[in-house]
Amino acid sequence: RELDCIALYLQRKTAPETGKILHLSTRTVENHFENIKQKLNCQYKSEIYEKMKQIVAQGYYLPQLGKFFGSLNN
């Protein structure tokens, strides 16, 4: 679910919009983002894009994020 939340965040969806799409409460979506920030060592939600870009550039295949990053070249 965390990757789904990231994918929707990259589409500029808000937490309430993400919750509606994923059939989750806004608070659950916000909790997912707190977990994501912790896992990615981000202080701010805005840092998630760059961190995910780095992860994909290192060769990790994340199907939910492919349309945002495609094939990255360092």
C-alpha positions, 0 to 999 in steps of 0.5 A, a space after each residue: 500500500 505504501 508504493 500505491 500511496 507514493 504513486 498517487 503522491 507523484 500524481 499530486 493526489 492529496 491524502 484525502 484523494 489517495 484515501 478515496 482511491 485506495 479505500 483508506 482513511 486519510 489518517 491511514 494514508 498519512 500513517 503510510 507516509 510517516 512510515 515511508 519517510 522513516 524508511 527512506 530517511 526523509 524529514 519531509 514528504 517533498 523529499 520522497 520523489 528524489 529518494 524514489 528516483 534514486 532507488 529506481 536509478 539503482 535498478 530496482 524495479 517498482 512497477 507502480 512507479 515505472 510510468 513516473 521514472 521510466 528508464 533512468 540514466 545516471 
